Amino acid sequence: MSDQPVFVLGEELQALELAGFETEAEFQELLARHPRVLDFGSLADGRPLRLVLVAREMGVSASAESGAAYWLDHLFVDADGVPTLVEVKRATDTRIRREVVGQMLDYAANAARYWPAALLQRSFEETCGKDGRPLEEEYGELLGGGSAGSAGSAGSAEEFWLGVEERLATGRMRLLFVADRIPLELRAIVEFLNRQLRQTDVYAVELTQYRGGGDLRVLVPRIYGEVATAAKSPSAPRATQRTTRAEMDAAIQARPDAEVRRVATALLDHAAANGRLEGGTAKYRSMSVYYPVSGRQVPVWTLSLQDGPVRDDLSFAFGSITHHLGRERAAAFAASLPAVPGLAERLQALPAKAYNAWPSVALSALAAEPGALEGVRSAIHGLIDGREGSG
């Protein structure tokens, strides 16, 4: 890349000199305030791409029980619900060559597993509040324009974020490495990854800054990886396959432990009678349940049945419960759940995580504890009726 100046022609010819970013924080703030510099390409319907900021320093967990282990620089999303993960490095940072690639793949892999729709929605809405961005305008951008009253209703917003969660789960996302200078090694890695990854698009964005007199600044983005993306084998969009109740029942019946079969079936029957079941999209069989609480549909738990090795878990969606109902009711619900070994310790750790976690318990542990199933069902009824912890 040449270090020659660029020129602005007005009444006079003004030379703008190449200028680096003083700090990485300055670079990150620029992208958060002006994501248009990353808008290249188009949406599925041909409209220009417009990225909307979900969060800066987005926490990434390494397990269902842990808090954030890593922090992604930026998470954006577009109107198609495709998430864009961004890592920012200055050219002076030696990690821009190879280390940042492993870092990004780590973020992408764990985000696909541990970023549920409710967490994404809450992060976006909190970011809008902090930045002073009117929520209805931002949802208008994402949900097709218009006011939040029409396009950004609670149901539409929740459906949008569920779609983002599904895209993460299937690997349909963009990974962007952004720097003021992209080394040849990183370009080669980006092009290689793009040829190998069918669902995920990988780009390197070189954002060069020039400064002139006064506050005049010019930003020149260069995109690397588009040729490799265009060369990918064409394939029809993969339809998302959700687990059905029949598939769950078949998986349950294959379990050798009769008590585990009884508990799993009872949980699904209770959900069908009192809430709404929704099949998961992961490779293993799973179903989540939404219960009607305070006039809204709140995700409360997910039942997962995994093979090879067998692992059957019931996970409680405290991140979603806290998002919809507040920390006080989440705390009361936690206190009302039975003290099953393994679960009790994870529930005790919730306050330190601000109730933003998904504690789980093995179905075998739930089945072995007398009265535990009844305790779970009682706690759920208390949540639905607004009497958590009342017995």
N, C-alpha and C positions, 0 to 999 in steps of 0.2 A: 504494500500500500504506500503510495506517495505521501510525503509530508508537505507537499506544496500547498499553499493557501488556496482558498476558493474566493471568488470575487462577487460582490453584490454591486450591480450597476443601478444607480439612482441618478441624482444630479451629478454625483461624482462616483468614481470607481473606488470601492472600499475593499480592502483585502482583509479576509478573516483567517486568522492563524489557527492551526491545529492546537487544541487544548485538551488535555486529559481531565478526568474527573478527580477532584482533590481527594475524595473519600468514597468508599463503597456505599456508605449511607446516603451520600448525595446522589449517587447513581441510582440507588434503589428508590429514593424519594421521587426522582424524576419519572421513573417508570410507573410508579403508583399514581402520580398526578396526571400523567400524559400517556396512557396506554395506546393511544393512536399510533405511536411510533412503532408498535408491534403488530399493527393491523395489516397483514398481508394475506392474500388469498380471498376466498369467498365462502359464504354459507352454502348449504345444500341446495337452496333454491336460487342461488346465483347472486343474492344480495351481498354487498361488501361486508367483510368480516369486521365486527366491532367487539373488542374484548372489554369485559366489565370486571373490575377488581372485586374478588371475593374476600381476600385477606392478605395482609403482609405478615411475614413471620408466622406462617400457618404451621401449627404443631402437627407432627407426624408420630403416631404411636408405633411401637414395635411389637405390641401384643394387645389382646383385648382387655387385659386387666391393667396395663400400665398407662401412665400419662404420656405427654409428649416426650419422645426421645430425641427427635430431630426437629429442625425448623426450616421449612421451605421459604425462600425469599419472597415469592409472590405466587398466589393462586388466582388465575383469571378464569372466566367462563364466557362462552358466546351464546347467542340466541338459539343455537342448535343443542345446547346443553353439553357441549364438548369442553371438558376442563383443560386448561393450559397451565402447566407447571413451569415456573421460571426460576432459574438460578443466575445470579449476577456476580460477575467477577471482573476486576480490573486487570489489565494486561500485566501489571506488575506483580500480580498474585500468581505464584508458580503452580497453584492448584488448577489453573485454567486449562492445563494441558491434558492431564489424565485423571487426576483425583476427582475432579468435579463430575466426571461421567459416572463413576461408581456411586458417588453421592446422590446424583439425580436418579439413577436406577433404583437405589435403596428407597428413596422417597416415593417413587412411582409404585413400586411393589407393595409398600406398606399402606400408602394412601388408598390403593385399590381394595384393601382388606379392612381398613379401620377408619374410613371417612364416611359415616352414614349420612343420609339425606338431612336429618335434623341438625347435625353438626355443621354441615355446609351451609344450610339456610341461616342458622344462628350466626355463624361467622360473617356471612355476607351482610346481614341486617345490622350487626354490631359495627362492622366497618363503615357502612353507610352513615350510621349515627355519628361515629367519631369524626368522619370526614365532612360532615354536614351535607351529604348528598341526599336529596329528597328520595325516600324509598319508592314512592309511586313512580317517579321518573325513571329510576333504575330498573324497576320491574317492567315499566313500559318498554324499555329497551330490550329486555330479555324475553318478554312474553308477547311481543308482536306490536308494540306501540299502544297508544291510548293511555287513559288514566288507570291508576291502580284499582279504582273501583270496578272497572270492567275487566281489564286484562290481568290485574295483579291481585285478584281475590285470594283468600287463604288457600282454597282448594287448588287453584291454578298454580300458585307458588309452590305448594307442597308437591304437586305432580311434577313440576319442573325439576325440583331438587331430587326427587326420586329418579328421574331420568338421568340426572348427572351421576347419581350413585351407580346406576346400572352401567353407564358408559365407563366409569372407573373400573367396575367389576370385570368388564369384558376387555379392558385394555384400550378402549377407544379414547385417546387423549393426545395432547401435544406436549412435547418436552422441548423447552427453549433454553439454550445456553446464550446468555447475553453478556457481551464484553465490549470494551472500547477497541480491542484488537483481538481477532480470532486467530490463534496459531494454526499452522498447517496440520499439526497432529490432531487437533480437535475437529477440524473440517473432515479429515479422513475418517475419524470415528463416527461422526454424525452421518456421513454418507453410508458407511457400512451398516450402522444400526437401522437406517431407513430402508435399506435393501432387505434386511432380515425380519424386521417387525412389520406385520401386516396391518394390525389395528392401530398402532401407535406411530405418529409422525414426529420426527426429531429434526430440529433446526438449530443452527447457530446464527445469532444475530449480532453483527458487528455494528455498534452504534458510535459513530465518530462525531466528536464535538468540535466546532470551530467557534472562536470568539472574535468579536470586533470591538469597535468603540462603544462605550457606554454598556448597556445591558444586552447588546445584540449577540444572540447565540444562534447557530445553525446546527441542526442534528441531521446526520446523513446515515440512514440504516442500510446495511447490505445483508442480504439473506443467503445463507448457505444451507444446502440440503434439499432445495426444491426440485432439482433435477432428479435426485434419487427418489424422492417421493412420487414424482410423475412416472417414474419407471417401474413402480411396483406393479405386480400382477393384478389386473383388474379383478375385482370380485364383488358380487352383490353384497349389500349390507346384511350382516348376520342378524337374523331375527332373534330377539331375546326370548329364551325358553324358561318359563317359570315352573318351579316344582308344583305338581298338583297334589291334592289330598290323596288321590289314589296311589300316587308314587310314594308319598310319605307312609301310607298304611302298609304298602308292600315292603318298604324298608324296615318298618317297625316289626312286622311279622317275621322278618329274617333274623331278628335279634334273638340270641339263645336264652336270655334271662327273662322269665315270665313277668317278674315285677317291673323290669324296665319297659316291657311291652305295655303293661297295664298303665304305668304312669304316663308314658308318651301318648297313648290313645286318650286317656282321660284329659290331658292338657289340651289336645286338639279338639276334643268334643266340647270342652268348656269354652274354648275360644269360638267355636262355630255357633254355640248357643248364645253367647254374650257379647261377641265382638265380630270382627271381620278378619278372616285369614287371608294372607297374601303370600304366594310362593316366592322363594328366593331365586336368584339367578346364578348362584355359584355352581361349581362343578359337582359339589355334594348336595344331598337333599336337605332343604331347609324351608321353614315357614315362619313368618312373623305374624303377630296378631295386633290389630288396632282395636282398642276398646273406646267406647264413647264416654268421655270424661269432660265435664264442664262445657258441653256443647261442641266439642271437637273430637276428631278421631286421633287418639294418641297411641303411638307404637309403644308397647309395654315389654314384650319378650319375643325372643326368637328361639325356635327349636332346631338344632342342627344335628344331622345324622351323617357321620363320615365313615368311610371304609378305608381300610389299608393304611394304618391300623384303625380299628373301630374306635370311634370317639363320639359319644352322644352327649350333647350339652344343652342346657337351658340357660340362655343369656338374657339379662334384664337390661333394657335400653334406658339407663338412667340419664344419658345425654339427651335423649329425646324427651323424657319425662320432665327433666329440668327445663328444657327449652319451652315446652308447652305450658307447664303448670307452675314453674318456679321452684327454687331450691327448697323452700320450706315444705312443700308437699312431697317433693322427692325424698327429703329426709324422713318424713313421717312414713312414707311407703317402705323405705329401707328398714325402719324400725319395726314395721309390722310383719316383715317376712320371717319365716322360721329360721332358727339358728342351725342350719345344716352344716356339718363340717366341710370346710373348703369355701362355702359361700359366706359364712359368718365373718371370716377374716377379710374377705374382699369387701363386704359391706362396711366393715369398720374403717376401711381405708378410704371410703368415699368422701368424707368431709375434706380431707387433705387434697382431693382432686376436684373440689368444688362440684361434686356429684356429676362430673363430666366423664363417665366411665361406663363400661359394659361388663359388670361382674357376671361370671358364669358358674354353674354348678353341674357336675356330672350327673346324668340321670340315674346312674347306679347309686350315687350317694343320696340322691333324693328318694329313691326307692327304698333304701336301707334305713332311713330315719322314720320312725313311727310318727304318723300324723303330719309329715312334711308336705305331702301333696295337698291335704286339706288346708294346711296353713298358707300355702301359696294361693290357693283359690280364695280363701278368706281375705287375704291381703289385697287381691285384685278387686274383689267386691267392695272392700273399703275404699280403694282408690276411685272406683266408678261412682260410689255414693258420696264421696267427699268426707269419709270418716276414717281416714288412715289412722292406725294406731289405737282405735277405740275398742278393739277386740272383736 
